[in-house]
Amino acid sequence: MVDIVPLSSYPSYIDLLPSIQTCNITNLPENYFLKYYLYHALTWPQLSFVAVVRPRNGYSKHKGGAAGTSGTGTGTADLSGQYPKVVGYVLAKMEEEPTDGVQHGHITSLSVMRTHRRLGIAERLMRMSQRAMAESHRASYVSLHVRVSNTAALRLYRDTLGFKVESVERKYYADGEDAYAMRLDLTDQWLDWKEIERLDRERAKSDEKDADEGDEVGSLGKKEEKTVRVKVGRSLGVGDLVERNEANPSQQSVSS
């Protein structure tokens, strides 16, 4: 079983970078120094995702606290100290100085090990990164470059994910091959915060309306008042009748 998780899921996610680099070197001709992965991990950890093989016995459980910490909710996966096998990744960032002046994201690198291809992992990695760009940074679009000869990647980007070719960049790669510059609009994935706040207010009002107010202060343990007529006197058969509050037997009123 393979899980797709944000790189930031791991308390010391920097320790995963060598495994990500290995996945890159094994599968792609475009390789980077480790410091370039570190740059992405430290600046935009929420935009990069990894595909990891789930431990055979599952993740350990913690009572209370977020993953890898103490004090989390019951049943939360504890990823601390567990760095499983990386079988895929997407390395992404936000363009810091976009030439077009539009806030957008960029896919730096995507790779899946051959042993785990044709399982939809690459698509899931891409979709999760795109969503994070739109929701966290309100990116207008995401861009990427792909070799013109990489038909498998083109099918994923163009046919499955909906990217469009913006231009052809001549001799983009070190070996002289051209690249397609591709783009996908992300504005339809933006969160409408005003609408979210409105729905939250409506839910809060509904909760207040339906809330059980409970017993009044000081009423805990108080018996329900019940008045009965009983016979008293030396001779119970002919004695006067009195009213007695059974919730407070000391309070009695005599009636004729």
ChimeraX attribute file (.defattr): number of C-alpha atoms within 10 A of each C-alpha:
attribute: neighborCount
match mode: 1-to-1
recipient: residues
	/A:1	8
	/A:2	17
	/A:3	14
	/A:4	18
	/A:5	17
	/A:6	21
	/A:7	24
	/A:8	18
	/A:9	18
	/A:10	19
	/A:11	16
	/A:12	15
	/A:13	17
	/A:14	15
	/A:15	11
	/A:16	17
	/A:17	18
	/A:18	14
	/A:19	17
	/A:20	23
	/A:21	18
	/A:22	14
	/A:23	20
	/A:24	22
	/A:25	14
	/A:26	14
	/A:27	14
	/A:28	12
	/A:29	11
	/A:30	10
	/A:31	14
	/A:32	12
	/A:33	8
	/A:34	12
	/A:35	10
	/A:36	12
	/A:37	18
	/A:38	16
	/A:39	12
	/A:40	18
	/A:41	22
	/A:42	12
	/A:43	11
	/A:44	17
	/A:45	20
	/A:46	21
	/A:47	28
	/A:48	28
	/A:49	25
	/A:50	27
	/A:51	27
	/A:52	18
	/A:53	17
	/A:54	16
	/A:55	14
	/A:56	7
	/A:57	6
	/A:58	9
	/A:59	15
	/A:60	15
	/A:61	16
	/A:62	20
	/A:63	15
	/A:64	14
	/A:65	16
	/A:66	18
	/A:67	21
	/A:68	21
	/A:69	15
	/A:70	12
	/A:71	12
	/A:72	17
	/A:73	14
	/A:74	12
	/A:75	15
	/A:76	18
	/A:77	18
	/A:78	22
	/A:79	20
	/A:80	16
	/A:81	10
	/A:82	14
	/A:83	17
	/A:84	14
	/A:85	16
	/A:86	23
	/A:87	23
	/A:88	26
	/A:89	29
	/A:90	25
	/A:91	24
	/A:92	28
	/A:93	22
	/A:94	21
	/A:95	17
	/A:96	10
	/A:97	10
	/A:98	11
	/A:99	8
	/A:100	7
	/A:101	9
	/A:102	12
	/A:103	17
	/A:104	25
	/A:105	29
	/A:106	21
	/A:107	20
	/A:108	16
	/A:109	18
	/A:110	22
	/A:111	23
	/A:112	25
	/A:113	17
	/A:114	12
	/A:115	8
	/A:116	15
	/A:117	13
	/A:118	10
	/A:119	11
	/A:120	11
	/A:121	21
	/A:122	22
	/A:123	15
	/A:124	16
	/A:125	24
	/A:126	23
	/A:127	12
	/A:128	18
	/A:129	23
	/A:130	25
	/A:131	18
	/A:132	21
	/A:133	28
	/A:134	22
	/A:135	15
	/A:136	13
	/A:137	15
	/A:138	18
	/A:139	24
	/A:140	18
	/A:141	20
	/A:142	24
	/A:143	21
	/A:144	19
	/A:145	21
	/A:146	21
	/A:147	18
	/A:148	15
	/A:149	12
	/A:150	10
	/A:151	11
	/A:152	8
	/A:153	16
	/A:154	20
	/A:155	13
	/A:156	16
	/A:157	22
	/A:158	15
	/A:159	11
	/A:160	11
	/A:161	14
	/A:162	14
	/A:163	20
	/A:164	17
	/A:165	19
	/A:166	12
	/A:167	12
	/A:168	16
	/A:169	16
	/A:170	11
	/A:171	12
	/A:172	16
	/A:173	15
	/A:174	9
	/A:175	8
	/A:176	9
	/A:177	13
	/A:178	18
	/A:179	21
	/A:180	20
	/A:181	19
	/A:182	20
	/A:183	22
	/A:184	21
	/A:185	17
	/A:186	19
	/A:187	13
	/A:188	9
	/A:189	17
	/A:190	17
	/A:191	14
	/A:192	9
	/A:193	9
	/A:194	9
	/A:195	10
	/A:196	11
	/A:197	11
	/A:198	11
	/A:199	12
	/A:200	12
	/A:201	12
	/A:202	12
	/A:203	12
	/A:204	12
	/A:205	12
	/A:206	11
	/A:207	11
	/A:208	11
	/A:209	10
	/A:210	9
	/A:211	9
	/A:212	8
	/A:213	8
	/A:214	7
	/A:215	8
	/A:216	7
	/A:217	6
	/A:218	7
	/A:219	9
	/A:220	8
	/A:221	6
	/A:222	9
	/A:223	10
	/A:224	10
	/A:225	10
	/A:226	11
	/A:227	15
	/A:228	10
	/A:229	13
	/A:230	12
	/A:231	14
	/A:232	13
	/A:233	10
	/A:234	9
	/A:235	9
	/A:236	11
	/A:237	9
	/A:238	10
	/A:239	12
	/A:240	16
	/A:241	17
	/A:242	16
	/A:243	17
	/A:244	19
	/A:245	16
	/A:246	15
	/A:247	13
	/A:248	14
	/A:249	10
	/A:250	9
	/A:251	10
	/A:252	13
	/A:253	10
	/A:254	10
	/A:255	9
	/A:256	5
